[in-house]
């Protein structure tokens, strides 16, 4: 998932806000491991991104938990910004 400050203009969050690392830390607190890429450095899609890599054999309940944890982390990190 890519997180941008403004969906219509695709404006990125300022690098000093460290949105992707903060989301990753919140998900880790809840037992979900992710990979991230923040805005620093050249890349075709330089926004704050969170990557999920569940196993190929994953139960529906596990996907539900993953989505729930991600939603909660977004609320904690971006709740004050939205």
CNS distance restraints for C-alpha pairs under 8 A (distance, minus, plus):
assign (resid   1 and name CA) (resid  49 and name CA) 5.46 0.50 0.50
assign (resid   1 and name CA) (resid  50 and name CA) 5.25 0.50 0.50
assign (resid   1 and name CA) (resid  51 and name CA) 6.42 0.50 0.50
assign (resid   2 and name CA) (resid  47 and name CA) 6.15 0.50 0.50
assign (resid   2 and name CA) (resid  48 and name CA) 5.63 0.50 0.50
assign (resid   2 and name CA) (resid  49 and name CA) 4.28 0.50 0.50
assign (resid   2 and name CA) (resid  50 and name CA) 6.51 0.50 0.50
assign (resid   3 and name CA) (resid  12 and name CA) 7.50 0.50 0.50
assign (resid   3 and name CA) (resid  13 and name CA) 7.94 0.50 0.50
assign (resid   3 and name CA) (resid  19 and name CA) 7.97 0.50 0.50
assign (resid   3 and name CA) (resid  20 and name CA) 7.95 0.50 0.50
assign (resid   3 and name CA) (resid  47 and name CA) 6.33 0.50 0.50
assign (resid   3 and name CA) (resid  48 and name CA) 5.26 0.50 0.50
assign (resid   3 and name CA) (resid  49 and name CA) 6.11 0.50 0.50
assign (resid   4 and name CA) (resid  10 and name CA) 5.84 0.50 0.50
assign (resid   4 and name CA) (resid  11 and name CA) 5.81 0.50 0.50
assign (resid   4 and name CA) (resid  12 and name CA) 4.62 0.50 0.50
assign (resid   4 and name CA) (resid  13 and name CA) 5.91 0.50 0.50
assign (resid   4 and name CA) (resid  47 and name CA) 6.29 0.50 0.50
assign (resid   4 and name CA) (resid  48 and name CA) 6.92 0.50 0.50
assign (resid   5 and name CA) (resid  10 and name CA) 7.05 0.50 0.50
assign (resid   5 and name CA) (resid  11 and name CA) 5.52 0.50 0.50
assign (resid   5 and name CA) (resid  12 and name CA) 5.25 0.50 0.50
assign (resid   5 and name CA) (resid  13 and name CA) 5.15 0.50 0.50
assign (resid   6 and name CA) (resid  10 and name CA) 5.40 0.50 0.50
assign (resid   6 and name CA) (resid  11 and name CA) 5.23 0.50 0.50
assign (resid   6 and name CA) (resid  12 and name CA) 7.22 0.50 0.50
assign (resid   7 and name CA) (resid  11 and name CA) 7.20 0.50 0.50
assign (resid  12 and name CA) (resid  39 and name CA) 7.54 0.50 0.50
assign (resid  12 and name CA) (resid  46 and name CA) 7.95 0.50 0.50
assign (resid  12 and name CA) (resid  47 and name CA) 5.59 0.50 0.50
assign (resid  12 and name CA) (resid  48 and name CA) 7.46 0.50 0.50
assign (resid  13 and name CA) (resid  17 and name CA) 6.85 0.50 0.50
assign (resid  13 and name CA) (resid  19 and name CA) 7.44 0.50 0.50
assign (resid  13 and name CA) (resid  39 and name CA) 7.81 0.50 0.50
assign (resid  13 and name CA) (resid  47 and name CA) 7.48 0.50 0.50
assign (resid  13 and name CA) (resid  48 and name CA) 7.54 0.50 0.50
assign (resid  14 and name CA) (resid  18 and name CA) 7.69 0.50 0.50
assign (resid  14 and name CA) (resid  39 and name CA) 7.83 0.50 0.50
assign (resid  15 and name CA) (resid  19 and name CA) 7.98 0.50 0.50
assign (resid  15 and name CA) (resid  38 and name CA) 7.40 0.50 0.50
assign (resid  15 and name CA) (resid  39 and name CA) 5.74 0.50 0.50
assign (resid  15 and name CA) (resid  40 and name CA) 6.62 0.50 0.50
assign (resid  18 and name CA) (resid  22 and name CA) 6.20 0.50 0.50
assign (resid  18 and name CA) (resid  38 and name CA) 6.80 0.50 0.50
assign (resid  18 and name CA) (resid  48 and name CA) 7.97 0.50 0.50
assign (resid  19 and name CA) (resid  23 and name CA) 6.13 0.50 0.50
assign (resid  19 and name CA) (resid  38 and name CA) 7.26 0.50 0.50
assign (resid  19 and name CA) (resid  48 and name CA) 6.35 0.50 0.50
assign (resid  19 and name CA) (resid  77 and name CA) 7.26 0.50 0.50
assign (resid  20 and name CA) (resid  24 and name CA) 6.12 0.50 0.50
assign (resid  20 and name CA) (resid  36 and name CA) 5.86 0.50 0.50
assign (resid  20 and name CA) (resid  37 and name CA) 6.50 0.50 0.50
assign (resid  20 and name CA) (resid  38 and name CA) 5.52 0.50 0.50
assign (resid  20 and name CA) (resid  48 and name CA) 5.11 0.50 0.50
assign (resid  20 and name CA) (resid  49 and name CA) 5.96 0.50 0.50
assign (resid  20 and name CA) (resid  50 and name CA) 6.30 0.50 0.50
assign (resid  21 and name CA) (resid  25 and name CA) 6.16 0.50 0.50
assign (resid  21 and name CA) (resid  36 and name CA) 6.70 0.50 0.50
assign (resid  21 and name CA) (resid  37 and name CA) 7.95 0.50 0.50
assign (resid  21 and name CA) (resid  38 and name CA) 7.21 0.50 0.50
assign (resid  22 and name CA) (resid  26 and name CA) 6.28 0.50 0.50
assign (resid  22 and name CA) (resid  77 and name CA) 6.66 0.50 0.50
assign (resid  23 and name CA) (resid  27 and name CA) 6.21 0.50 0.50
assign (resid  23 and name CA) (resid  50 and name CA) 7.85 0.50 0.50
assign (resid  23 and name CA) (resid  73 and name CA) 5.80 0.50 0.50
assign (resid  23 and name CA) (resid  74 and name CA) 6.54 0.50 0.50
assign (resid  23 and name CA) (resid  77 and name CA) 6.34 0.50 0.50
assign (resid  24 and name CA) (resid  28 and name CA) 6.07 0.50 0.50
assign (resid  24 and name CA) (resid  33 and name CA) 7.45 0.50 0.50
assign (resid  24 and name CA) (resid  34 and name CA) 6.25 0.50 0.50
assign (resid  24 and name CA) (resid  35 and name CA) 7.33 0.50 0.50
assign (resid  24 and name CA) (resid  36 and name CA) 6.93 0.50 0.50
assign (resid  24 and name CA) (resid  50 and name CA) 7.37 0.50 0.50
assign (resid  25 and name CA) (resid  29 and name CA) 6.28 0.50 0.50
assign (resid  26 and name CA) (resid  30 and name CA) 6.71 0.50 0.50
assign (resid  26 and name CA) (resid  73 and name CA) 5.30 0.50 0.50
assign (resid  26 and name CA) (resid  76 and name CA) 7.74 0.50 0.50
assign (resid  26 and name CA) (resid  77 and name CA) 7.86 0.50 0.50
assign (resid  27 and name CA) (resid  31 and name CA) 6.39 0.50 0.50
assign (resid  27 and name CA) (resid  32 and name CA) 5.18 0.50 0.50
assign (resid  27 and name CA) (resid  33 and name CA) 6.79 0.50 0.50
assign (resid  27 and name CA) (resid  34 and name CA) 7.68 0.50 0.50
assign (resid  27 and name CA) (resid  69 and name CA) 6.25 0.50 0.50
assign (resid  27 and name CA) (resid  70 and name CA) 6.48 0.50 0.50
assign (resid  27 and name CA) (resid  73 and name CA) 5.89 0.50 0.50
assign (resid  28 and name CA) (resid  32 and name CA) 5.00 0.50 0.50
assign (resid  28 and name CA) (resid  33 and name CA) 5.56 0.50 0.50
assign (resid  28 and name CA) (resid  34 and name CA) 7.75 0.50 0.50
assign (resid  30 and name CA) (resid  69 and name CA) 6.73 0.50 0.50
assign (resid  32 and name CA) (resid  66 and name CA) 7.03 0.50 0.50
assign (resid  32 and name CA) (resid  69 and name CA) 7.41 0.50 0.50
assign (resid  33 and name CA) (resid  52 and name CA) 7.96 0.50 0.50
assign (resid  34 and name CA) (resid  50 and name CA) 6.66 0.50 0.50
assign (resid  34 and name CA) (resid  51 and name CA) 5.78 0.50 0.50
assign (resid  34 and name CA) (resid  52 and name CA) 5.50 0.50 0.50
assign (resid  34 and name CA) (resid  53 and name CA) 7.35 0.50 0.50
assign (resid  35 and name CA) (resid  50 and name CA) 5.90 0.50 0.50
assign (resid  35 and name CA) (resid  51 and name CA) 5.07 0.50 0.50
assign (resid  35 and name CA) (resid  52 and name CA) 6.84 0.50 0.50
assign (resid  36 and name CA) (resid  48 and name CA) 7.43 0.50 0.50
assign (resid  36 and name CA) (resid  49 and name CA) 5.48 0.50 0.50
assign (resid  36 and name CA) (resid  50 and name CA) 4.50 0.50 0.50
assign (resid  36 and name CA) (resid  51 and name CA) 5.90 0.50 0.50
assign (resid  37 and name CA) (resid  47 and name CA) 7.68 0.50 0.50
assign (resid  37 and name CA) (resid  48 and name CA) 5.79 0.50 0.50
assign (resid  37 and name CA) (resid  49 and name CA) 5.10 0.50 0.50
assign (resid  37 and name CA) (resid  50 and name CA) 6.64 0.50 0.50
assign (resid  38 and name CA) (resid  46 and name CA) 7.13 0.50 0.50
assign (resid  38 and name CA) (resid  47 and name CA) 6.20 0.50 0.50
assign (resid  38 and name CA) (resid  48 and name CA) 4.29 0.50 0.50
assign (resid  38 and name CA) (resid  49 and name CA) 6.22 0.50 0.50
assign (resid  39 and name CA) (resid  46 and name CA) 5.06 0.50 0.50
assign (resid  39 and name CA) (resid  47 and name CA) 5.00 0.50 0.50
assign (resid  39 and name CA) (resid  48 and name CA) 5.47 0.50 0.50
assign (resid  40 and name CA) (resid  46 and name CA) 7.26 0.50 0.50
assign (resid  41 and name CA) (resid  46 and name CA) 7.44 0.50 0.50
assign (resid  42 and name CA) (resid  46 and name CA) 6.75 0.50 0.50
assign (resid  54 and name CA) (resid  58 and name CA) 6.84 0.50 0.50
assign (resid  58 and name CA) (resid  62 and name CA) 6.50 0.50 0.50
assign (resid  58 and name CA) (resid  63 and name CA) 7.21 0.50 0.50
assign (resid  59 and name CA) (resid  63 and name CA) 6.60 0.50 0.50
assign (resid  60 and name CA) (resid  64 and name CA) 6.21 0.50 0.50
assign (resid  61 and name CA) (resid  65 and name CA) 6.20 0.50 0.50
assign (resid  62 and name CA) (resid  66 and name CA) 6.18 0.50 0.50
assign (resid  63 and name CA) (resid  67 and name CA) 6.23 0.50 0.50
assign (resid  64 and name CA) (resid  68 and name CA) 6.11 0.50 0.50
assign (resid  65 and name CA) (resid  69 and name CA) 6.03 0.50 0.50
assign (resid  66 and name CA) (resid  70 and name CA) 6.14 0.50 0.50
assign (resid  67 and name CA) (resid  71 and name CA) 6.09 0.50 0.50
assign (resid  68 and name CA) (resid  72 and name CA) 6.21 0.50 0.50
assign (resid  69 and name CA) (resid  73 and name CA) 6.13 0.50 0.50
assign (resid  70 and name CA) (resid  74 and name CA) 6.18 0.50 0.50
assign (resid  71 and name CA) (resid  75 and name CA) 6.26 0.50 0.50
assign (resid  72 and name CA) (resid  76 and name CA) 6.32 0.50 0.50
assign (resid  73 and name CA) (resid  77 and name CA) 6.12 0.50 0.50
assign (resid  74 and name CA) (resid  78 and name CA) 5.44 0.50 0.50
assign (resid  74 and name CA) (resid  79 and name CA) 6.88 0.50 0.50
assign (resid  75 and name CA) (resid  79 and name CA) 4.50 0.50 0.50
assign (resid  76 and name CA) (resid  80 and name CA) 7.80 0.50 0.50
assign (resid  78 and name CA) (resid  82 and name CA) 6.24 0.50 0.50
